[in-house]
């Protein structure tokens, strides 16, 4: 069964795979690495423009390593999962400054790089260097699970071990890069999560899921995401065409991005001017000004949490005392800074 699976998949890649992406066939490990990091937790359609902007601005890994953090974060703005961007800079600088700009060429050394796991290491090793390592992403899990009728959850230790062994058994060792790209593309355009194209699938005659009506049930995950709700209230403080902002730190979401003065509440706060003025007086001992607008509720869904909140615009009569870690920035300079999507979505609808 294994030779039939691999041969049929590779034949499909030659005759029926029309999926186009700018990094397909790429052998430069820097570009492969960049594309793979960007596509983690990101749709290809969204990642394309970001990939091209990064290549235009940072043609080599040394160019990326030499760039200022703020410049890189601004280009990444809107792509989300900002730990990827931080790891990108750490790895770029390690390769540029410690390895002389030469990307590691073995699976084991690639895997040691910051922000690179087994999937990304296998992708770079096979695409750039032709090493025989099978990739395992969501598309590959789905194709293998359905074809072989495997109900073992993909997010368990046993499941990961089983799928990894099977994926490497199926690998075409003579052209691992092409095989890996083929099975990922096949999962993206034929064996899709919803409404897969089973009638035109070259693997349909031996597909266990199709035989038994399990297509919509596979693959199986044992864990359901538990999403918590957080309430964010942003005070947009302005003084003489300048705005007070803060740079997020710590280990929470949106680290290294900028924001307005934030109050995180355990519960929703009524959109009442008197209540919010009292809140602001509690936060800022030096506050002197007035609330000029309170936004409608804003919402953003993240993987494990939902952010709800409002934006409260405040005109200050005098500058704040230098406390709370706030920085006064001219309105014209705000566009140079990176903000979370939650803030940018509001600003797109309600420009300053």
N, C-alpha and C positions, 0 to 999 in steps of 0.2 A: 504493500500500500504506500510505503514511504516514497519509493522511486516514482510512482504514478503521481503522487501529490506534487513533488518537486518539479517533475518534468512538465506537468500540466500548467503549473504556476509560471514556470520560466517561458513556456510557449505562449501563454497569455501575455506575458510582459512584452514579448516581441511583436505579437500580432494585435493585441487588444488594449494595451496600456497607453492611454492618451493623456494621462495626468501630467501636466506641465508645472514645474517649479524651477526658479532660477538656480537652485543649488543642486538639482539632479545631475548626476554625472560629475559633480565637482570632486577634485582630488586634493585641493588645498585644505589641510586639516584645520586651519584657522577659520575658513568660511564654513566648513562643515560643523565645527564646534559652535560657531556663532548661530547658525540656523537651528541646530538642535537645542541649544539653550533657550532660544527665543520661542520655540514651538512647545516647550514644556508648559502645560496648562493653558495653551493658547491655540486658537484656531489658525490654520494655515492662511486663510483669507486675511486675518488681522495681522499676522506676523510678516507678510510679504513686504509691506511698505516700510516697516521698522528695519527689516533686514537690509533693504536697499539703502536706507538712510545711513545705517551704520557702516556699510561697505563704502559708501560715497565719502563719509567723514573720516573713517578709519580704515584705509585700504589694507593695512597690515596690522598684525598683532602689536607691533611696537608703537604704531600710531595710537592704538587704543590705550596702551599702557601709559603713554605720555599725556593723555588727555586729562583735564581737570575733572574731578568727581562730578561737580555740578553740571558740566557740559554733557557728560555721559548720562546722568540721571534725567536731564531735560529731554534728551533724545529718546530715552526709554519711557518717558511720561505717558501714561495711559495703557501701557502693556501689562501692568500689574505684577504681582509676585516679585517685589523689588529685591528680595534676597538673591534672586538670579543675577540682577545687575551688580550687586555688591560682589558676589562670587566671580562674576565675569572680570571685574577689575582686578581682584586679587590674583586670579589665574593669569590674566594678560601680563601683569607686572612681574609675576614669578617667571614666566616663560621669557619675557623680554630682558629682564635684568639678571636673572639667575641662570637661565639656560641659553643666553645669547640669542634669543629670538627664534630658537629652533623648537618646534612643537615635538613632544615625545612621540616615538613611533612604535611603542609596544603597548598592548592592552593593559598590562600591569602598571606601567608608568602613567598612562593616560588616566587610569582609574584613581591614581593618587592625587590628581589635581582637584582643587577646591571646586565644589559644585558639580562634580561629574560622578554619576552613579554607573551602575553596570550597563544600563541601556545605552547611555550616551557614549560610554567607553567602547562598547561593541560597535556602535554606529561609526564612530571616528576610525576605529581600528580597521573595520572592514571597508568603508568607503574610501578612506585616504590611503591606506596601506595594504589592502587586500588580505588582511588577516582573517582566519576563519572563526569568527565569533558571531553567533546569532543574536539579533536584536529582539527584545520583548517589550513592545509598547501596547497600548490599548487595542490597536488594530490587529496586531499579531495574536494577542490573547484571544480575541474574538474569532478569528479565522480558525485557529487550532482547536479551540473549545467546540465550535460548531461542527467542524469536519470530523473530529474524533468522538464527539458526543460526551465531552468531559464535564462532569458536574462538580468536580472538586473546586472550591472557591479560589479565585485567582489571588486573593489578598491574604492568604494563609501561608505559613511556612511550607507545609506539604504541597500546596498548590504551586507556589513559586518554584519549588524544586522540581516538581513534575513537569511543569511547562518549560522550564529551562532545559531539562534533559531532552524533552521531545523536540523543542525548537532547534537544538544543536544536532539532533539526529536528522532532521529534515533539511538542514542547511546544504546548499550546493557548495562544496569545498573548493571547486575549481573557479567559482566566481561569486564569492560570498557577498560582496557589495551589491551586485546586481540582484542576487536573491533577496537580500534584506530589503532593498528598495521595492522589489516586486511584491512581497507579501504585505508590506505596509501600504502600498498603493492599492493592492487588492482589497484590503480591509476598509480602505477609505472610500473606494468608488463602487465596489461590488458587494462585499460582505459587510454592509453598513449596519450601524446599531439599530436603526429603524428603517423599515421598508427596504431590506436588502434585495438585490436583483437576482434572486434565486433562479429564475427562468433562463437567464443568460449566463449562469455561473458555470465555468468549465469544471468545477469540482463537484457539481450537484449529484452526479451518479453515485458517488461514494460518501456523500455527506450524511453523517448519522443524524444530525439535528433536523435536516430536511426530511429524512426517512420517517422519523418518529414525531415530527411536529414540535421540536424543541427550539426552533430558531429564535423565537422571542424570549426564551427563558435562559439562553446561554450568551455569554459566560455568566457564572454565578459569583456574586460578592457576598461575603459573610457579614460585612459591617455596613450599617447605614450611617450616613453623615448626620451627626447631631449639630444643628445650627443654633447658636445662641443669638440673642438680640441685644445690641448695645445702643444707647441713646447719646448722640453727639450734638452739642449745642455750640455753634461757632459764633463768636462775637467779632464782627468785621469792624475793627476800630480804625477810623480815619482821622487824620489831623493835617490840615493844610496840604491836601493832595498827596499825603504820605499815608502808609498803612503799617500797622503793627503786625508782625508775623513771628512765628516760632518754628524752629526746626525740630522735627520729631527724632527722638533717640530711644535708647533702651531696646528691648526685644519684642515690642508690640508691632502691629501692622504699620505699614507706611514709614518705617524707619528711614531717616535721612531725607524725607520729603518735608515740604513746608506747609504750614497751615496758619489759620487765624487763632486767636485766643480760644482755647477749647475748654468747655465744661462737659465732662462725661457724667451722666446721671444714671442712677439705678432704675429710674422710672421716667416716663414722659413728663415734661413740664408744660403747663398750659401756655399758649401763645399770648400771654398777657403782659402788656408793657410794664405795669407796676411790679409784677412778680419778677420779670427778667431784669428790671433795673435794680431790684433788691439783690438778686443773684450777682449781678455785676459789681455792686458795691461791696459784696462779701469777698469777691475775688480780688478786686483792685481797691486798695485803700486810698489811692490817689486819683480815683476816677472823678472826672468832671465833664459831663456831656449829656447827650440825649439819644434815645433810640429813635431812629427815623424809619425803620421798616423791619418787619418780621416775616420771614419766608413761609411759604406753605411747607408741609412736611416733605422731606427729601428721603430717598431710600436707595440703598445699594446692597446687593447680595454678594457676599464673598463665599469662599468654599465652606468655611465652618462658622460663619457668623453673618448676621444682617445688621447693617448700620442704618439707624433711623435718626432723624434730627432736623434741625432748622438752622438758618443763618439769620443772625440779628445784626443789622447794620447800625453802627453807632458813630455819631459825629462828636468828636472831643473838642472841648473848649480850650484845653491846654494839654501840653505834652505830658505823658506819663512819667512817673519816676522810674529810673532804670532798674526795674525789678521784674520778676516773673520770667526772665529770660527772653523777653520780647525785643524785637529789633525793628526799628523804624526804617521803612523802605519806600522810596519814591514810586509812585504809581507806574511810571514808565519802565521801571526796573523789575517789576513783578513778573513780566513775561520771560525773564531770563531764568527764573527759578522753577523748580519742579514741584508740582502739587499733586495730591491724590486725585483720582478720578471723581471721588465724591464731591470735592471742591470744584474741580474743573467743569463738571456737568452743571453745577449751579451757576458758575460764572458765564458759561456759554449762553444760558437762558437769561441771566441778569448781569450784564456787564457792569463793571465799576464805573 
